[in-house]
Amino acid sequence: MPTSKVQLVIDDFGNDASAVTRLIGLEPSAVGVAEATPPGSLNPGASWIFDIAMPQTESLEGQALALLRFLEAHAEAIRQAAARYPASIAIGIQDGGQVEQAEIDLVPLIIADVSKLGLGLHIHFSSAPVKGRKKK
């Protein structure tokens, strides 16, 4: 069964993640910095990440719709952040070798909502190793 994660991601914000937090009015779930970023740089690989707490068994559609509905209350601030920094909804699907058609069909349904917030959309697919198989 595929597992998925849906997040709001603000990239390349500089050295101060709290500036994004103040602008949007939400605390990030995580802040990531690229490993190759030298100390003292402007952190061009930094990412401010927000996801809504959902059960791991929640469908991709359920996660996306819950996040987008929640973000609607912060729409103006999110549009301001998107005007300053690269911002997107990131959908990560770990498929174990197959992706269900319903997950792909979700994309056209959420594009209008993502666009209204001034965000881009990134979809990442990764394959998990099949359990019980040994690498040769």
C-alpha positions in Angstrom: 0.0 0.0 0.0 1.5 3.4 -0.9 2.2 5.9 1.9 2.1 9.6 1.3 2.8 13.0 2.9 1.3 16.4 1.9 3.1 19.5 3.1 3.3 23.3 2.6 7.0 24.0 1.8 8.6 27.5 1.8 12.1 27.3 0.3 15.2 29.6 0.1 14.0 32.0 2.9 17.5 32.9 4.2 18.9 32.4 7.7 15.7 33.2 9.6 13.0 30.6 9.7 11.2 32.7 12.3 10.6 35.4 9.6 8.5 32.9 7.6 6.7 31.8 10.8 5.8 35.4 11.7 4.7 36.1 8.1 2.4 33.1 7.9 1.3 32.9 11.5 2.0 29.1 11.7 4.8 27.2 13.5 6.6 24.9 11.1 6.5 21.1 11.6 10.2 21.1 10.5 12.9 23.3 9.1 15.4 21.6 6.8 18.8 22.8 5.6 20.7 21.2 2.7 23.8 19.4 3.9 26.0 21.2 1.4 25.2 24.7 2.7 28.3 26.2 4.3 27.9 27.8 7.8 27.1 31.5 7.7 25.6 31.3 4.2 22.1 32.5 3.3 20.9 28.9 3.3 19.6 28.7 -0.2 18.7 25.1 0.4 16.7 25.8 3.5 13.0 24.7 3.7 10.3 25.7 6.1 7.8 22.8 6.2 4.3 22.6 7.6 2.1 19.6 7.6 -1.2 19.0 9.3 -1.3 16.1 11.8 -3.1 13.2 10.3 -3.2 9.5 11.0 -0.7 7.6 8.8 -3.5 5.6 7.4 -5.3 8.8 6.0 -5.5 8.8 2.2 -3.6 11.2 0.1 -6.8 12.9 -0.9 -7.8 13.3 2.8 -4.4 14.8 3.7 -4.4 17.2 0.7 -7.9 18.4 1.3 -7.4 18.8 5.1 -4.2 20.8 4.6 -5.7 23.0 1.9 -8.8 23.7 3.9 -6.7 24.6 6.9 -4.5 26.9 4.9 -7.5 28.8 3.5 -7.7 30.5 6.9 -4.2 31.9 6.3 -4.6 32.5 2.6 -3.5 36.1 2.4 -0.4 35.5 4.5 0.5 32.4 2.4 0.1 34.5 -0.8 2.5 37.1 0.7 5.0 34.4 1.6 4.7 32.9 -1.9 5.4 36.4 -3.4 8.7 36.5 -1.4 9.9 32.9 -1.5 9.5 29.8 -3.6 6.5 28.1 -2.0 4.6 25.0 -2.9 2.5 22.1 -1.8 4.7 19.1 -1.8 3.2 15.6 -2.2 5.5 12.7 -1.5 4.4 9.3 -2.4 6.4 6.2 -1.4 4.8 3.6 -3.6 6.5 0.3 -3.0 6.5 -0.2 -6.7 2.9 0.9 -7.7 0.8 4.0 -7.4 -2.9 3.8 -7.2 -4.8 5.6 -10.0 -6.9 7.5 -7.4 -3.7 9.2 -6.1 -2.9 10.5 -9.6 -6.5 11.6 -10.2 -6.2 13.8 -7.1 -3.8 16.3 -8.8 -6.4 18.0 -11.1 -8.8 18.3 -8.1 -6.4 20.3 -6.0 -4.6 22.4 -8.6 -7.2 25.2 -8.4 -7.0 25.4 -4.6 -3.2 25.4 -4.8 -3.2 28.1 -7.4 -5.5 30.3 -5.4 -2.9 30.3 -2.6 -0.2 31.3 -5.1 1.7 28.1 -4.6 3.4 25.7 -6.9 2.9 21.9 -6.7 5.6 19.3 -6.4 5.0 15.6 -6.5 7.8 13.2 -5.5 7.7 9.5 -6.2 10.0 7.1 -4.4 10.0 3.3 -4.4 10.4 1.5 -1.2 12.2 -1.8 -1.2 9.9 -4.8 -1.3 9.8 -6.5 2.0 11.3 -10.0 2.0 13.5 -9.5 -1.1 17.2 -9.5 -0.7 19.4 -7.2 -2.7 21.9 -9.1 -4.9 
